[in-house]
Structure formats: C-alpha cells, structure tokens
Amino acid sequence: MDFERIMDRRNTESIKWRLFPEDVLPLWVADMDFRSPSAVIDALHQRVDHGIFGYGAPPADLAEIVVNYLERHFYWKPLPTQISYVPGIVTGFNLAVRAFCKPGASVLFNTPAYPPFFGAPKSAGVPYVTNPLQRGSDGSYHIDFDLFEKQIQDERVGMYILCNPQNPTGRVFTREELTRLAEICLRHKVLICSDEIHCDIVFDDHQHIPIASLDPEVADNTLTLLAPSKTYNIAGLFASVAVISNPEMARQYCDFRNGLVSGPDLLALTAARAAYLHGDAWLKELLAYLQANREFLMETLASELPGVEMHRPEGTFLAWLDCRNLNLQPDPQKFFLEHARVGLNCGADYGPEGESFVRLNFGTQRAVLEEALKRMAAALAARQE
Ligand SMILES: Cc1ncc(COP(=O)(O)O)c(C=O)c1O
C-alpha cells in the first residue's frame, strides 16, 4: 500500500475536509487520509455491483471471523454468540448508559476525555464524575487509583467508561493497570463499558489488552466496544462490535435497543468482514507508517516548535500537544487555525485538563504532516518577532 499517495478528499462529503476553508490543512477529526485495504474496497464493489440492497443480515460467518481476529490480535477468545453489532461506538456507549445506569447512579471516566464521553451521561440525564489522569514528571499519564476508588464510593458510581487505548493521551494501559481498575470495579459492583475503538493502533512493544480478557469474572462485568473503523479507515460506514459475555447484560442491552437502534447496514458489515478477514498485512504496514510519522512529529516539535510539548503516544494516531508554555491567544486551536491555517482539535473540549492543549491527527501522508508543522512553526516564529 502506498501510504505516501496524496488523496484529494475535498468534495467527498468528508467532515474532516469540509469543516474549514480550502486553504486550511485539516488534522483534526480521527479518520485517516489513506485508502482502505484493497480487499475492503473490492468487497464493497462486489456487493454494490449485485445491485439489490434489500434488508440485510450480518454475514453468517462474521461472528466467527471477529472472534478469530480477537484471538489473533489480542489473545482473547469470546464465544461467537457473545458478539453483536452496533452502528458506531458512540451509539454503543450511549445505549449502554441508558440501558444499564440505574436511577441515582453516576458514570465515571478519566479526563482528558473524548468529548462524547461527557455527552452520553448528560443526554441521558445521568450524573457523571471525572477522574483526571495524573502526569508524571516526564509528562506521561497515569491513573490515580486512590481517587478512582474514593470517587466510586462517594459518588454512587454505577458505570465506568474506560477508553483504552486512550484518546487523546495515547496511553495503552498495562495489564497491571487494567487489573487494578477491574478489581476496584468488581469490588464496588461498577459495570465497565470499555471503548477499545483504537485497539489495533499500538506502537513499539505495547500490547493492547482487552480488559474483558483478564478473567471470566471481569468479562461478566464488562461490555466491550471495538471496531474496524479507525484501523481500516471505514469510520464513515459505522460498523462496530459489542462483546458481552454476561447473558443477562446481553439481554438487557438487546431489549433496550430493540426497535430504537438497528444494526450497521449491509455495506458496513461487508466492509467489516473483509477488513477483519484480509486486513492483517495492510495493518502491519500502516503501523510502521504511523509510527514513523509519530517519530517525525516528535523530532520536528523538538527542533522547530519550541515550547510545544508532547509525551510520545503509545497508541492511536492522535498527538496531544501541550501548548501551555506559549500562552497562545485566544487559545492554541484558534491561533494555529488563524495564523498557520492548520485545523486541530481544541483541547478544552476534552475537559478542563485540556485547556491550552490541541489534538493533532497524524494519520496522514508525511508530506501533509510536514507542511502542517512547517506552517505551525512559521506562525510561532512570526509571533516572536
Ligand atoms: C475513543 C473513541 N470512541 C469512539 C469514537 C467514534 O466512534 P464511532 O464513530 O464509531 O461512533 C472515537 C472517534 O474518534 C474515539 O476516539
């Protein structure tokens, strides 16, 4: 796959490429600028060429294919009967909040957080509590377990929404961290809804561990949401997977969504099947390309953008840039948009800990990344003159 090939995405109904004026390089929303694996494109062509698009059902072998993928990639082997499909992860966790949160219970999640984590409890009328990730002296992010447990006790927490790998910090939580989280949740009967959408994008020797794979008791207390959407760049198709091993939870989730939220459409599931079946080699190349982008970004920040700090993300194609030293006005997102013509995500949208941060998506061609960084460096330099 030629990841260097620049694709024109304007006029393709891409949310990323049409939010800002034409002269802005958009490195914000989390999809990539690469074509999907050819096996995915071919499978979609074949299905479209058939020409009949009546009501679909998930491909009969899809659950088996998903399970084999999870075993191959994460050493996790749920049963095919524990697999169901949802049209997007955001839908999946919004449903979970509504299906499982009892009156008076609250939802807990770590911050900075993917903005829809705030929206899910808010729109369901459920209170939420945030557990800020702590920063080590090297800028790394860690969970404050004592605070986590105290909040669970004090705030009547009923559900913990875990994000692993974590958006926006890029943390890939270790087995030790996940085990502690799972133990605390089990001890206090807090259900875990684990958003693992970025599960495939991990670097170096980091390994994604689905929290439900720790042991059967944890699995029975967990709803896991994952998808081929980020990995194979098919986010616009909304094919996502829910894994629920506890039959009572599965029934409750299924009853709640029944008639409200259907499964992903037949093209979405066609693409998901092809990705999970034939995507491994492509993914390997993608990870090498993204990792090199990450290194290029680290080096360029250090040499050309003094004052912008980033702790090397362990996973995801998202960089969480700390601009607090620079006092960029009115905030870094607006500063880089106005003066560099680069479109980033505003850190404050991820919670108060994100003030004066921006999120940069490096899932793009090196040349695009290089140009964006050049523009950002020039904007900073001009400001100091
Ligand atoms: C942590 C996380 N969850 C969910 C999503 C979006 O999921 P979907 O588009 O399938 O609803 C994103 C997209 O950026 C994300 O980063």
PDBQT file of the ligand as one rigid body, heavy atoms in Angstrom, charges set to zero:
ROOT
HETATM    1  C1  LIG A 401     -12.437   6.852  21.901  1.00  0.00    +0.000 C 
HETATM    2  C2  LIG A 401     -13.363   6.979  20.745  1.00  0.00    +0.000 A 
HETATM    3  N1  LIG A 401     -14.569   6.382  20.784  1.00  0.00    +0.000 NA
HETATM    4  C3  LIG A 401     -15.433   6.462  19.761  1.00  0.00    +0.000 A 
HETATM    5  C4  LIG A 401     -15.121   7.172  18.620  1.00  0.00    +0.000 A 
HETATM    6  C5  LIG A 401     -16.106   7.286  17.495  1.00  0.00    +0.000 C 
HETATM    7  O1  LIG A 401     -16.750   6.102  17.282  1.00  0.00    +0.000 OA
HETATM    8  P1  LIG A 401     -17.911   5.976  16.185  1.00  0.00    +0.000 P 
HETATM    9  O2  LIG A 401     -17.568   6.889  15.090  1.00  0.00    +0.000 OA
HETATM   10  O3  LIG A 401     -17.861   4.543  15.822  1.00  0.00    +0.000 OA
HETATM   11  O4  LIG A 401     -19.180   6.330  16.891  1.00  0.00    +0.000 OA
HETATM   12  C6  LIG A 401     -13.889   7.815  18.542  1.00  0.00    +0.000 A 
HETATM   13  C7  LIG A 401     -13.558   8.608  17.352  1.00  0.00    +0.000 C 
HETATM   14  O5  LIG A 401     -12.672   9.394  17.329  1.00  0.00    +0.000 OA
HETATM   15  C8  LIG A 401     -12.994   7.710  19.615  1.00  0.00    +0.000 A 
HETATM   16  O6  LIG A 401     -11.787   8.288  19.573  1.00  0.00    +0.000 OA
ENDROOT
TORSDOF 0
